[in-house]
Structure formats: structure tokens, C-alpha cells
């Protein structure tokens, strides 16, 4: 499908090859210089009428930190990236955080009739957002203050779906942490609590499902074999129904670490401290191995390894996991 106005864009293809997106020069909106981090708000644009607020949050006193992209689920907005406590946490231990929202979400939902929203325009929402990830990585690669050799992406809900699709097409993404990705579109459309019942028949029509089929993470998740991938699912999540969760889980490659939480409460209890992000950071920059004991330390107590077990660091994100229902 081609965008009728502005830049030509093929939403059915994950790759940028069939699209004509040309980035304008980024505009720096503001810079916040905090004790633990520096936060830049930039406006990037490569699509007519769709400027994107991009947050680049870098830890202090770290030269070229590894970059992690954060994309939360529709209908989350960008307020979290302005929260100082959040920014302190995501940059802890020397990592940069890159924050933005997906297409047709937050400030990017403009000049549309109310009947058009993220799900009704799912092909556009996902296709555009996957292209955005690649364009954002292109921009970040032009900077000299980030290490782009080991990029991670943290996604929740629809953001996790976009992370799967983006990692499948862009080898720069080395590590992916997924929380409750949407997918298995025929079952998801039939049973997701996010969809108003009066609209559901529209999304079960063959022509709608045919358009979104190339963007189903069930088809792409098995291809993520060279990346570090963790899939976390909350089994009482009503946005992604159990049958879709099962099919997404079954699609994961044998190298994917899969973690199930029976309830949202159990999931929340696993959020203590910085455990949620520790797995991602450990994959991008594993803790240095212990040094051999020196003559002065041979009699000292052995130091415990810094890496926790996978089970200990199986955790989940915060309020952005909740997806409110769409109102006409």
C-alpha cells in the first residue's frame, strides 16, 4: 500500500527499500542537564505532517554509551521520558535511552477522523513505526556520542510487536526485550478486549486481515535467532487473549528466553528496583569477569558473580502495560 500524499511509503514491507523517506534536519527543542543524565528533546521528521518527538537520554560521565530504544504500547504517550526518576533508572550503569511513541499515538495522532485509530489503521500504524525505528537508528548513527555497535530495543504491547518486526529487518538491533506483544491477528482481533464490540466485525473481514498478515509477529519472531530475545507474558492480560499468547510463545525460536507471569500482581512484584532492565543491559554489556585472585586477596572471601540467573531477572514494565479501550 502506498501513502497517497507526501512521501511514498510501503506499509506492507518492513524494509525501507520500497519507501521514499528522506529525513529533514533534526530540530533540538530543549536540553535538560541533570546530575545523573542529560536529556535532549529533538523533533525528527521524514514524513509529511508527522513530526516525531525523540528523546535522547544519556548518562553523565560515560563516553559513547550503548543505546536502548524504548517503545511502549498504544495509547501510551511520551510523558514517561520527561520523568527524572525514570531517566535516572534507564541510564543507570552507563546506558543511553532513546524514547519515542509509535505512529497514530499521542502527539502523532492528528488530523484524523475519530473512527480512524491505531487498530483500524493497523497496517499503517505498524508499517510506519517499523520504518521509524530504522530511520531513528540512521539518525543516531550520525551522532558521535553513542555506541551503535550493540543496540537494544525494549517494547511493551504494540511496542513489542514493532520491536519484533524492526529486529527482523534491521541487524543493528542485537537485543530485544518483549512484554506482552500483540499478534496472531485473526485471534487477536476476535478476542482482544481493546477492540470495541461494534467495531470488531470490521477487523475480522478477510480484506483487513490480508493487509495486516505480513506484519504478524508470529511470522517474524522465529527469525530472531542471532539476537538476544526475551519474551515476557502476563497470562491474565485481556488485551492479548490467551490463544494469541500461546501462538506467539510457540513461534519463538529455541534461543528465546520465555517468562510467564500468572497475574499482573505477580508481574508487578517482580519489578523491584532495577531488575526489569537488568537483563537487557547484561546482554548488551555483560559484567566483566572476575579477575584471578592476587597474592593480597587469596585469603579473602570469594566475590560473587555480578550476573543474576535468568529467573531472577525476569521482570516487567510499569503502567504503560495497561491499554485503555478506544472511544469513538
C-alpha positions in Angstrom: 0.0 0.0 0.0 1.3 3.4 -1.0 0.8 6.6 1.1 -1.5 8.8 -1.1 0.2 12.1 -0.2 3.6 13.2 0.7 6.4 10.7 0.8 5.8 7.3 -0.8 5.7 4.6 1.7 5.0 0.9 1.5 3.4 -0.1 4.8 3.3 -3.8 3.9 7.1 -4.1 3.7 9.3 -4.0 6.8 12.2 -2.7 4.8 12.8 0.9 3.8 13.8 -0.2 0.3 10.3 0.2 -1.1 9.7 3.6 0.6 10.9 7.1 -0.1 11.5 8.6 3.3 14.0 11.4 3.4 15.0 12.8 6.8 14.9 16.5 7.4 17.5 18.1 9.7 16.6 17.3 13.3 15.5 20.3 15.4 16.7 20.5 19.0 13.8 21.6 21.2 15.3 21.6 24.7 18.1 20.1 26.8 17.9 19.2 30.5 21.2 18.9 32.3 20.5 16.8 35.4 23.0 15.4 38.0 22.8 11.8 36.6 21.9 12.3 33.0 21.4 14.7 30.1 18.1 14.7 28.3 17.6 16.1 24.8 14.2 16.6 23.1 14.5 16.7 19.4 12.0 16.8 16.6 12.7 14.4 13.7 10.7 14.2 10.5 10.7 12.2 7.3 7.0 12.0 6.6 4.6 14.8 5.7 2.6 16.0 8.6 4.2 13.6 11.1 6.9 15.2 13.2 8.2 12.8 15.9 9.3 13.9 19.4 12.6 12.0 20.0 14.2 11.8 23.5 17.9 11.1 23.7 18.8 10.5 27.3 22.5 9.9 28.1 24.2 9.1 31.4 26.7 11.6 32.8 30.5 10.9 32.5 30.1 8.0 30.1 31.8 8.2 26.7 29.6 6.7 23.9 27.2 4.6 26.0 25.3 1.7 24.3 21.8 2.8 23.2 18.5 1.2 24.1 15.2 2.2 22.3 12.1 2.2 24.4 8.7 1.9 22.8 5.6 1.5 25.0 2.2 0.3 23.9 -0.7 2.3 22.3 -2.1 4.5 23.7 0.9 5.5 25.9 2.3 9.0 25.4 5.7 10.5 25.9 5.4 11.8 29.5 7.4 9.0 30.9 10.5 10.2 29.1 10.3 13.6 31.0 10.2 11.8 34.3 13.6 12.4 36.1 13.3 9.2 38.2 12.6 7.1 35.1 15.5 8.7 33.2 17.9 8.0 36.2 16.8 4.4 36.1 17.1 3.8 32.4 20.6 5.4 32.2 21.9 3.6 35.3 25.1 1.7 34.8 26.1 3.7 31.7 23.3 3.2 29.1 21.6 5.7 26.8 17.8 5.6 26.4 16.1 6.6 23.2 12.3 7.3 23.6 9.5 8.0 21.2 5.9 6.9 20.5 4.5 4.9 17.7 2.5 6.2 14.7 -1.1 7.2 15.4 -0.3 7.6 19.1 -0.1 10.6 21.4 1.1 13.8 19.6 1.3 11.8 16.4 -2.5 11.3 16.2 -3.6 14.4 14.4 -5.9 15.5 11.6 -7.8 12.2 11.6 -11.5 11.4 11.9 -12.2 9.7 15.2 -13.2 6.5 13.5 -9.6 6.1 12.4 -7.3 4.9 15.2 -4.3 2.6 15.8 -6.2 -0.7 15.2 -8.4 0.4 12.4 -5.3 1.6 10.6 -3.1 -1.2 11.9 -1.1 -1.7 8.7 -0.2 2.0 8.7 0.5 2.1 12.4 2.8 -0.9 12.4 4.4 -0.3 9.0 5.2 3.3 9.7 6.6 2.6 13.1 8.9 -0.1 11.9 10.2 2.3 9.3 10.6 4.9 12.1 12.8 2.6 14.1 15.1 2.3 11.1 15.2 6.0 10.4 15.8 6.7 14.1 18.8 4.3 14.1 20.0 6.1 10.9 20.0 9.4 12.7 21.6 8.0 15.9 24.4 6.6 13.8 25.3 10.1 12.7 26.0 11.2 16.3 29.4 10.7 17.8 28.2 10.3 21.4 26.6 6.9 21.3 27.8 3.3 20.8 25.7 2.0 18.0 27.5 -1.4 17.7 25.2 -3.0 20.3 21.7 -1.6 20.1 18.8 -2.9 22.2 15.1 -2.4 22.0 12.6 -2.7 24.8 8.9 -2.9 23.8 5.6 -3.3 25.5 2.3 -4.4 23.9 2.1 -2.9 20.4 5.6 -1.6 21.0 6.8 -5.1 21.5 5.2 -6.1 18.2 7.1 -3.3 16.5 10.3 -4.3 18.2 10.0 -7.8 16.7 9.3 -6.6 13.2 12.1 -4.0 13.4 14.7 -6.5 14.7 13.7 -8.9 11.9 14.6 -6.4 9.3 17.4 -4.3 10.9 20.5 -6.2 12.1 21.7 -3.3 14.1 19.3 -4.4 16.8 21.1 -7.0 18.8 18.9 -7.5 21.9 15.1 -7.4 22.2 13.1 -7.4 25.4 9.4 -8.0 24.8 6.5 -7.7 27.1 3.0 -8.9 26.0 3.4 -8.3 22.3 0.3 -8.1 20.2 0.0 -10.6 17.4 -1.7 -13.6 15.8 -4.0 -11.2 14.2 -7.1 -13.4 13.4 -7.3 -14.5 17.1 -6.3 -11.1 18.5 -8.9 -9.3 16.5 -11.6 -11.8 17.5 -10.9 -11.6 21.3 -8.9 -8.7 22.3 -10.5 -6.5 25.0 -9.1 -3.4 23.4 -11.5 -3.5 20.4 -15.0 -2.1 20.8 -17.5 -4.8 20.0 -19.3 -2.7 17.5 -16.1 -2.4 15.5 -14.9 -5.9 15.8 -16.6 -7.3 12.7 -14.7 -4.8 10.6 -11.4 -6.3 11.7 -12.4 -9.9 11.0 -13.1 -9.2 7.4 -10.7 -11.1 5.0 -9.6 -7.9 3.3 -8.5 -6.4 6.6 -6.7 -9.5 7.8 -4.9 -9.8 4.5 -3.5 -6.3 4.8 -2.0 -7.0 8.3 -0.9 -10.6 7.7 2.7 -9.5 6.5 3.0 -7.6 9.8 2.2 -10.5 12.1 5.0 -11.1 14.7 4.1 -14.8 14.7 5.6 -14.9 11.2 8.7 -12.9 12.2 9.6 -14.0 15.7 11.0 -17.4 14.6 13.6 -15.5 12.5 15.1 -13.7 15.5 17.9 -16.4 16.0 21.0 -14.3 16.1 19.7 -11.7 18.6 19.3 -12.0 22.3 15.5 -12.2 22.8 13.4 -12.3 26.0 9.6 -12.8 25.8 7.6 -12.0 28.9 3.9 -12.7 29.0 1.3 -11.8 31.7 -1.3 -14.6 31.4 -4.3 -12.5 32.7 -3.7 -9.8 30.2 -7.0 -9.3 28.4 -5.6 -7.1 25.6 -3.8 -10.1 24.1 -6.0 -13.1 24.6 -4.6 -16.5 25.8 -4.8 -18.2 22.4 -2.8 -15.4 20.8 -0.3 -15.5 23.7 0.1 -19.3 23.1 0.8 -18.9 19.4 3.3 -16.1 19.9 5.1 -18.2 22.5 5.1 -21.2 20.2 6.6 -19.1 17.4 9.6 -18.0 19.5 12.9 -19.6 18.4 14.6 -22.0 20.7 17.1 -19.3 21.7 14.4 -17.1 23.1 14.1 -16.8 26.9 10.4 -17.1 27.7 9.0 -16.0 31.1 5.3 -16.3 32.1 3.6 -14.5 34.9 0.2 -15.8 36.1 -1.2 -12.5 37.1 -0.5 -8.8 36.8 0.1 -8.7 40.5 2.8 -11.3 40.3 4.3 -9.4 37.4 4.3 -6.1 39.4 6.0 -7.8 42.4 8.9 -8.7 40.0 9.5 -5.0 39.3 11.5 -4.3 42.5 14.5 -2.0 42.0 16.1 -2.0 38.6 15.5 -5.7 37.8 13.3 -5.0 34.9 16.1 -3.6 32.8 19.0 -5.6 34.1 18.6 -8.4 31.6 18.7 -6.1 28.6 21.8 -4.3 30.0 23.5 -7.5 30.8 23.1 -8.7 27.2 24.5 -5.5 25.7 27.3 -5.2 28.2 28.0 -8.3 30.2 29.6 -7.6 33.6 33.4 -8.0 33.5 34.6 -11.5 34.5 36.1 -11.8 37.9 39.9 -11.3 38.0 42.1 -14.1 39.3 42.9 -13.7 42.9 46.1 -11.8 43.6 48.6 -12.6 46.3 47.0 -10.0 48.6 43.5 -11.4 48.1 44.0 -15.1 48.0 42.7 -15.5 51.6 39.8 -13.1 51.1 36.2 -14.3 50.6 35.4 -15.1 47.0 33.5 -12.4 45.2 30.0 -13.4 44.0 29.4 -13.0 40.2 27.5 -9.9 39.3 25.1 -11.6 36.9 21.9 -12.9 38.3 20.2 -16.0 36.9 17.7 -15.6 34.1 14.9 -16.4 36.5 16.0 -13.7 39.0 15.9 -11.0 36.4 12.6 -12.0 34.6 10.6 -8.8 35.2 8.2 -6.3 33.6 7.4 -2.7 32.8 5.0 -0.3 34.6 1.8 1.5 33.9 2.3 1.7 30.2 1.4 -2.1 30.1 -2.3 -1.1 30.6 -4.1 -0.3 27.4 -7.3 1.7 27.7 -10.2 1.0 25.3 -10.7 3.2 22.2 -13.5 5.7 22.3 -15.2 6.9 19.1 
